[in-house]
């Protein structure tokens, strides 16, 4: 599972002026949803980066949130807004107890191994953790008559783009074992939908990024493999940053990715839950902005917001990495009424920067960070 830290303070019913950071526009996120009590949801991997943001927003929307996470990285996570259970998401006894003791209306399935490079070196562990265990989860859901699931899928299912931006109709042709595990689970969900009446939404994330530092939520993987935390570490720790591939057929030779603020991704899960609750059929949606930034452009952005210089090294492209991944998000915007409201690059990078400094201060007591209001 993924790891992060989380605040245990009691959240209000809405986030109105969550935080301001040095000239950055105020972060507004007012909960406009119905405040009636809503059902109980189970989030696998809910102590991780994306899962924790989903859980917080669901709690703010008055869902009762149950989180199942194995805490393989030993992260601290004890929020007041969720029931947290420490365990493997494929442990049948734990799942039986959860489905017996809680009236679970839907499962949000975030738990997975995510590192593309590691999946190439050790594919069997990825098929075990991402596919085999998901089959166990689905089986236990069906035995308990839980028929709604939101699946954390990935743009990695598409592989090397045949056209851009990528629509949901693009052929599924993943380049890595990681991408294949996501594609396999989507196929399993489709088969279970046809055979057993399971209803699912597969949300194909592009590049989740950013943080919610006022709640202590942000990106903290062990080992860290994601671009923005690595760039921030390089910028603030004066360490070199490696660019994998500099001769791709892109505008500056470096890979291009579509970055989406994690809060926008979390909000899409709320909309997907509501979509299924209204009786709509199973479906898959891209979660991206429709705009891509190259690795070199991201380096420039980090240098701009941090006021430091990033020293770079050039290496060969990594196996399983397409040169460009940019979404066409029109389907999610049209059907789910989703809008990526917080994915402005400056805001995204600054939120990640504030979180990174918070975690550095925790790791090294006495370090002063800029005030977060």
BAKOLKE-689050 format. One line per field, with one value per residue (C-alpha): x, y, z; residue in one letter. Coordinates in steps of 0.05 Angstrom, whole numbers, plus 5000, padded with zeros to 4 digits. Example, Ala and Ser with C-alpha at 12.3 -4.5 7.8 and 13.67 -1.06 7.14 Angstrom:
2
xx = c(5246,5273)
yy = c(4910,4979)
zz = c(5156,5143)
r = c(a,s)
***
This chain:
373
xx = c(5000,5020,5039,5027,5016,4949,4923,4876,4839,4765,4747,4689,4631,4666,4734,4723,4792,4838,4905,4944,5017,5055,5017,4983,4909,4865,4845,4770,4733,4662,4622,4559,4533,4471,4487,4441,4474,4501,4519,4582,4639,4701,4766,4822,4890,4855,4916,4955,4964,4902,4859,4868,4845,4785,4769,4772,4726,4677,4676,4663,4606,4577,4595,4617,4686,4718,4792,4828,4903,4962,5009,5067,5109,5093,5062,5025,4951,4898,4844,4783,4739,4746,4746,4815,4829,4900,4902,4912,4855,4851,4847,4781,4768,4778,4734,4679,4681,4677,4619,4583,4593,4583,4529,4578,4543,4605,4679,4731,4790,4855,4902,4956,5030,5044,5117,5123,5198,5192,5135,5182,5235,5186,5121,5096,5089,5047,5001,4993,4980,4940,4902,4897,4880,4828,4793,4789,4761,4708,4690,4679,4639,4592,4583,4562,4517,4559,4551,4583,4658,4701,4767,4832,4855,4909,4925,4980,4927,4934,5008,5042,4989,4963,4930,4928,4894,4875,4801,4770,4761,4836,4859,4881,4954,4995,5071,5087,5064,5036,4992,4973,4949,4903,4876,4865,4825,4782,4768,4752,4704,4670,4662,4636,4587,4560,4557,4538,4508,4568,4569,4635,4668,4741,4775,4837,4883,4935,4988,4962,5000,4995,4975,4928,4980,4930,4907,4977,4958,5007,5053,5101,5119,5173,5212,5191,5186,5139,5164,5144,5168,5234,5240,5226,5277,5328,5312,5313,5366,5412,5413,5417,5353,5355,5316,5300,5301,5319,5307,5233,5191,5164,5174,5237,5257,5232,5170,5103,5050,4982,4983,4919,4913,4897,4836,4807,4818,4786,4726,4716,4706,4650,4617,4627,4596,4536,4533,4527,4479,4432,4430,4475,4512,4586,4635,4707,4731,4796,4817,4864,4865,4876,4941,5010,5076,5144,5193,5237,5178,5163,5235,5227,5163,5195,5253,5204,5162,5220,5269,5325,5362,5353,5416,5400,5430,5408,5396,5365,5289,5258,5226,5151,5148,5108,5135,5069,5006,4953,4879,4816,4772,4708,4672,4682,4663,4600,4574,4600,4599,4672,4716,4791,4786,4852,4900,4931,5006,5029,4977,4993,5068,5061,5014,5065,5122,5087,5073,5145,5171,5123,5149,5221,5207,5176,5237,5286,5257,5277,5273,5231,5181,5139,5075,5013,4949)
yy = c(5000,5072,5113,5183,5220,5247,5297,5271,5336,5334,5362,5409,5397,5438,5464,5538,5571,5513,5545,5601,5600,5662,5694,5630,5636,5613,5540,5536,5471,5480,5417,5430,5359,5339,5336,5277,5216,5171,5098,5063,5053,5009,5038,4988,5021,5080,5099,5112,5175,5176,5132,5179,5240,5200,5179,5251,5278,5220,5234,5308,5286,5248,5177,5130,5111,5044,5038,4972,4979,4933,4991,4956,5019,5031,5098,5138,5144,5152,5199,5217,5214,5139,5070,5042,4967,4942,4882,4853,4870,4797,4768,4731,4730,4805,4817,4772,4809,4877,4856,4825,4882,4941,4952,4966,5000,5004,4989,5039,4994,5033,4980,4960,4958,5017,5023,5011,4996,4946,4912,4899,4869,4829,4819,4759,4800,4851,4798,4769,4835,4871,4815,4752,4790,4832,4768,4749,4817,4813,4743,4765,4826,4782,4732,4791,4818,4882,4899,4968,4980,5040,5015,5055,5041,5076,5108,5055,5008,5046,5035,5075,5123,5112,5181,5239,5259,5190,5174,5115,5083,5078,5006,4973,4954,4963,4965,4942,4887,4943,4967,4896,4884,4944,4922,4851,4876,4918,4855,4815,4870,4869,4793,4797,4851,4807,4744,4768,4837,4872,4946,4982,5047,5043,5110,5113,5161,5199,5229,5243,5299,5354,5350,5376,5398,5428,5356,5326,5289,5283,5239,5194,5129,5083,5079,5144,5136,5193,5254,5313,5288,5268,5336,5372,5329,5345,5419,5426,5375,5397,5327,5311,5291,5238,5249,5181,5193,5259,5241,5223,5251,5307,5382,5381,5307,5290,5250,5286,5272,5298,5319,5319,5345,5289,5327,5328,5253,5243,5285,5240,5181,5218,5231,5158,5133,5178,5155,5082,5098,5127,5059,5076,5021,5002,5046,5071,5143,5180,5227,5279,5352,5346,5384,5354,5379,5352,5329,5389,5436,5405,5417,5490,5494,5465,5513,5570,5553,5532,5587,5536,5502,5429,5395,5341,5277,5243,5168,5117,5112,5064,5000,5006,5082,5113,5179,5217,5205,5260,5249,5269,5279,5298,5234,5244,5317,5301,5239,5249,5325,5324,5385,5386,5450,5445,5421,5488,5472,5528,5509,5435,5445,5494,5447,5391,5438,5457,5384,5365,5419,5396,5325,5348,5388,5326,5284,5339,5375,5448,5463,5524,5523,5578,5589,5554,5589)
zz = c(5000,4994,5055,5081,5146,5166,5216,5270,5282,5271,5202,5193,5146,5092,5075,5063,5068,5078,5068,5036,5018,4998,4942,4923,4912,4969,4965,4966,4970,4995,5003,4963,4968,5007,5081,5096,5126,5071,5068,5092,5043,5048,5020,5009,5012,5046,5087,5022,4982,4939,4985,5044,5004,4979,5050,5076,5022,5032,5107,5092,5048,5107,5086,5141,5119,5135,5114,5104,5096,5112,5131,5098,5105,5178,5165,5218,5200,5254,5228,5270,5208,5192,5222,5205,5203,5196,5150,5081,5033,5011,5081,5077,5152,5157,5096,5124,5190,5155,5110,5170,5219,5171,5120,5062,5004,4959,4958,4933,4913,4916,4945,4895,4880,4835,4814,4739,4741,4798,4761,4702,4749,4792,4754,4794,4858,4819,4790,4860,4896,4843,4807,4850,4913,4876,4855,4929,4946,4891,4912,4984,4961,4920,4978,5021,4965,4958,4885,4875,4867,4845,4818,4817,4747,4707,4641,4638,4608,4541,4529,4474,4447,4377,4380,4429,4472,4497,4498,4533,4464,4454,4448,4512,4502,4565,4561,4632,4680,4724,4667,4650,4722,4716,4649,4675,4735,4688,4648,4711,4733,4666,4669,4740,4719,4663,4705,4775,4768,4798,4779,4774,4754,4731,4740,4697,4733,4695,4740,4810,4844,4896,4969,5023,5075,5124,5137,5133,5070,5013,4973,5013,4980,5005,4961,4928,4853,4833,4796,4838,4907,4874,4841,4907,4942,4889,4893,4969,4986,4930,4900,4826,4790,4735,4671,4640,4565,4530,4457,4457,4399,4443,4442,4485,4482,4552,4568,4574,4627,4647,4721,4762,4833,4881,4907,4837,4833,4902,4881,4820,4867,4903,4836,4815,4880,4868,4795,4815,4872,4819,4785,4726,4690,4696,4658,4653,4655,4644,4699,4668,4650,4575,4581,4586,4615,4597,4650,4633,4641,4709,4729,4710,4750,4813,4806,4800,4862,4905,4886,4878,4821,4803,4777,4726,4699,4635,4633,4585,4581,4631,4606,4602,4598,4540,4516,4522,4563,4559,4573,4537,4599,4563,4581,4657,4649,4611,4648,4718,4715,4739,4734,4751,4793,4830,4777,4759,4755,4803,4856,4848,4857,4915,4953,4944,4965,5030,5047,5031,5078,5133,5128,5128,5191,5223,5204,5228,5288,5293,5218,5206,5149,5119,5157,5130,5150)
r = c(x,x,x,x,x,x,x,x,x,x,x,x,x,x,x,x,x,x,x,x,x,x,x,x,x,x,x,x,x,x,x,x,x,x,x,x,x,x,x,x,x,x,x,x,x,x,x,x,x,x,x,x,x,x,x,x,x,x,x,x,x,x,x,x,x,x,x,x,x,x,x,x,x,x,x,x,x,x,x,x,x,x,x,x,x,x,x,x,x,x,x,x,x,x,x,x,x,x,x,x,x,x,x,x,x,x,x,x,x,x,x,x,x,x,x,x,x,x,x,x,x,x,x,x,x,x,x,x,x,x,x,x,x,x,x,x,x,x,x,x,x,x,x,x,x,x,x,x,x,x,x,x,x,x,x,x,x,x,x,x,x,x,x,x,x,x,x,x,x,x,x,x,x,x,x,x,x,x,x,x,x,x,x,x,x,x,x,x,x,x,x,x,x,x,x,x,x,x,x,x,x,x,x,x,x,x,x,x,x,x,x,x,x,x,x,x,x,x,x,x,x,x,x,x,x,x,x,x,x,x,x,x,x,x,x,x,x,x,x,x,x,x,x,x,x,x,x,x,x,x,x,x,x,x,x,x,x,x,x,x,x,x,x,x,x,x,x,x,x,x,x,x,x,x,x,x,x,x,x,x,x,x,x,x,x,x,x,x,x,x,x,x,x,x,x,x,x,x,x,x,x,x,x,x,x,x,x,x,x,x,x,x,x,x,x,x,x,x,x,x,x,x,x,x,x,x,x,x,x,x,x,x,x,x,x,x,x,x,x,x,x,x,x,x,x,x,x,x,x,x,x,x,x,x,x,x,x,x,x,x,x,x,x,x,x,x,x,x,x,x,x,x,x)
***
